[in-house]
Amino acid sequence: MLGEALKTDLSEFSKSTETKPYEFNFTIKITDMNQLINDLKTLVRNNWKTILWIVLVVFFISNYNDIKSGILDGWNDAK
């Protein structure tokens, strides 16, 4: 009755979809993957010093307490 009053077919709203609610498709072409790998190689080749500095800074920040305690232990043992 509601469909007739609105002059529309409401059956299209009640159709179930064939896909699952959390299902998705992820497709990547081999050529795209090869291009990505080549781009990463070029990035590392051209910027390896900057990448090394970033890795070292992140390493020291994430291990600051261990490095600090190791230095202090070594300093105290030397006395």
C-alpha positions as CSV (number, residue, x, y, z in Angstrom):
1,M,0.0,0.0,0.0
2,L,2.8,2.4,0.8
3,G,4.4,1.7,-2.5
4,E,1.2,2.4,-4.3
5,A,0.7,5.7,-2.4
6,L,4.3,6.8,-3.3
7,K,3.9,5.4,-6.8
8,T,7.2,3.4,-6.6
9,D,8.3,-0.2,-6.3
10,L,9.5,-0.9,-2.8
11,S,10.6,-4.4,-3.6
12,E,14.0,-3.1,-4.7
13,F,14.7,-2.0,-1.1
14,S,14.0,-5.4,0.3
15,K,16.3,-7.3,-2.1
16,S,19.2,-9.0,-0.3
17,T,22.7,-8.4,-1.7
18,E,24.9,-11.3,-2.6
19,T,27.9,-9.9,-0.8
20,K,28.5,-10.3,2.9
21,P,28.4,-7.1,5.0
22,Y,32.2,-7.2,5.8
23,E,33.4,-8.7,2.5
24,F,35.4,-6.6,0.1
25,N,37.6,-7.4,-2.9
26,F,41.2,-6.3,-3.1
27,T,42.8,-6.7,-6.5
28,I,46.3,-5.6,-7.3
29,K,48.0,-6.2,-10.6
30,I,51.5,-7.7,-10.8
31,T,52.6,-4.8,-12.9
32,D,51.4,-2.4,-10.1
33,M,53.3,-4.4,-7.5
34,N,56.5,-4.4,-9.6
35,Q,56.2,-0.6,-10.1
36,L,55.7,-0.2,-6.3
37,I,58.8,-2.3,-5.6
38,N,60.8,-0.3,-8.2
39,D,59.6,3.0,-6.6
40,L,60.6,1.8,-3.2
41,K,64.1,0.8,-4.4
42,T,64.5,4.2,-6.0
43,L,63.3,5.9,-2.8
44,V,65.8,3.9,-0.6
45,R,68.6,4.4,-3.1
46,N,68.2,8.1,-3.2
47,N,67.3,8.8,0.4
48,W,69.2,6.1,2.4
49,K,70.9,8.6,4.7
50,T,67.7,10.2,5.7
51,I,66.0,6.9,6.2
52,L,68.9,5.7,8.4
53,W,68.7,8.8,10.5
54,I,65.0,8.4,11.0
55,V,65.4,4.7,12.0
56,L,68.2,5.6,14.5
57,V,66.1,8.4,16.0
58,V,63.1,6.1,16.4
59,F,65.3,3.4,17.9
60,F,66.8,5.7,20.4
61,I,63.5,7.3,21.4
62,S,61.8,3.9,21.8
63,N,64.7,2.5,23.9
64,Y,65.6,5.6,25.8
65,N,65.1,4.2,29.3
66,D,67.1,1.1,28.5
67,I,70.0,3.1,27.0
68,K,69.9,5.5,29.9
69,S,70.0,2.8,32.5
70,G,72.8,1.0,30.7
71,I,74.9,4.1,30.6
72,L,74.3,4.9,34.2
73,D,75.1,1.3,35.2
74,G,78.3,1.5,33.3
75,W,79.2,4.8,34.8
76,N,78.5,3.6,38.3
77,D,80.5,0.4,37.8
78,A,83.5,2.4,36.6
79,K,83.8,4.4,39.9
